[in-house]
């Protein structure tokens, strides 16, 4: 009977997880901005704690000052990103004619190699494109992005305002001291593991971006700083991000130079960078701090990507860590958390 009850609990938990996944997918327009806002709030809080631990003259900075420094730092980072993207868009527009000529030359070489029929020129392709429709689609996408960005900002502001009362709310929700202690322990585990992931992944991604910039600048690739930033961002996406981070700059190298040597230099340089940092350095630094099985990481990447797209891929690791920690707190769902773990052991065991 006990075994049947355990199987029933696991089945019910699995069904509940599937239903929760469907709700997250169906209401993704609501959940995605909130999830992004939650991560931004978390980063701001982590920066605030970091600044608060710095001591000047033997005294720690007050909380309001540490929060102000963290917010200014986030604002400056966003401004630098916007400036970087906008400046590179203008550079791409100026370099487009040269790229078009190289694309046509590469197409002619490929046509000769593979005995292909006459290929349309770049200008022929442009004639078939409805510019007005593309502009309308782009304007709609930018408007949608601006709306979601504004919603994220609103969520972050409310989270910052409400964080001062989190302790009182936990105390009111869980009046029993034993249960409240268990909840606080669970929240503390989430905080430590996600903070460890965010900091380690950020430093590793920054190192990857810096080395990638050195490779791209040495080859003379256009927009090396922009592509280094893209490499930095894509490094947050497990497994697939490093592949994409190699493909795009390599494709640009082929289009820019129209020759195999720079293309091979960029491709091999980026592959070596990703391999050495991602497969040798990062595992040594990260260790087993996340406690997630590599297969679970891959499945989580696919699942969150299917539900929330690119944003889900970026958030797949911290969201899965949270899910595993929560599942480990209940007897019925604990076996699922054990399966998700790296070696079958949960960190509180």
SULFEN-V175140 format. One record per backbone hydrogen bond with DSSP energy under -0.5 kcal/mol. CO is the residue of the C=O (numbers start at 0). NH is the residue of the N-H. If there is no record, write none. Layout:
{{CO/NH} {CO/NH}}
This chain:
{{0/4} {1/5} {2/6} {3/7} {4/8} {5/9} {6/10} {7/11} {8/12} {9/13} {10/14} {11/15} {12/16} {13/17} {14/18} {15/19} {16/20} {17/21} {18/22} {19/23} {20/24} {21/25} {22/26} {24/27} {26/29} {26/30} {27/31} {29/33} {30/34} {31/35} {32/36} {33/37} {34/38} {35/39} {36/40} {37/41} {38/42} {39/43} {40/44} {41/45} {42/46} {43/47} {44/48} {45/49} {46/50} {47/51} {48/52} {49/53} {50/53} {53/60} {54/56} {55/58} {58/55} {61/65} {62/66} {63/67} {64/68} {65/69} {66/70} {67/71} {68/72} {69/73} {70/74} {71/75} {72/76} {73/77} {74/78} {75/79} {76/80} {77/81} {78/82} {79/83} {80/84} {81/85} {82/86} {83/87} {84/88} {85/89} {86/90} {87/91} {88/92} {89/93} {90/94} {91/95} {94/98} {95/99} {96/100} {97/101} {98/102} {99/103} {100/104} {101/105} {102/106} {103/107} {104/108} {105/109} {106/110} {107/111} {108/112} {109/113} {110/114} {110/115} {120/124} {121/125} {122/126} {123/127} {124/127} {125/128} {128/130} {129/133} {130/134} {131/135} {132/136} {133/137} {134/138} {135/139} {136/140} {137/141} {138/142} {139/143} {140/144} {141/145} {142/146} {143/147} {144/148} {145/149} {146/150} {147/151} {148/152} {149/153} {150/154} {151/155} {152/156} {153/157} {154/158} {155/159} {156/160} {157/161} {158/162} {160/163} {161/164} {162/165} {164/168} {165/169} {166/170} {167/171} {168/172} {169/173} {175/179} {176/180} {177/181} {178/182} {179/183} {180/184} {181/185} {182/186} {183/187} {184/188} {185/189} {186/190} {187/191} {188/192} {189/193} {190/194} {191/195} {192/196} {193/197} {194/198} {195/199} {196/200} {197/201} {198/202} {199/203} {200/204} {201/205} {202/206} {203/207} {204/208} {205/209} {206/210} {207/211} {208/212} {209/213} {210/214} {211/215} {212/216} {213/217} {214/218} {215/219} {215/220} {220/223} {222/226} {223/227} {224/228} {225/229} {226/230} {227/231} {228/232} {229/233} {230/234} {232/235} {233/236} {235/237} {236/240} {237/239} {238/242} {239/243} {240/244} {241/245} {242/245} {242/246} {243/247} {245/249} {246/250} {247/251} {248/252} {249/253} {250/254} {251/255} {252/256} {252/257} {253/257} {258/262} {259/263} {260/264} {261/265} {262/266} {263/267} {264/268} {265/269} {266/270} {267/271} {268/272} {269/273} {270/274} {271/275} {272/276} {273/277} {274/278} {274/279} {275/279} {275/280} {276/281} {279/283} {280/284} {281/285} {282/286} {285/288} {290/341} {292/296} {293/297} {294/298} {295/299} {296/300} {297/301} {298/302} {299/303} {300/304} {301/305} {302/306} {303/307} {304/308} {307/310} {307/311} {308/312} {309/313} {310/314} {311/315} {312/315} {314/318} {315/319} {316/320} {317/321} {318/322} {319/323} {320/324} {321/325} {322/326} {323/327} {325/328} {326/329} {329/333} {330/334} {332/335} {332/336} {333/337} {334/338} {335/339} {336/340} {339/292} {345/348}}
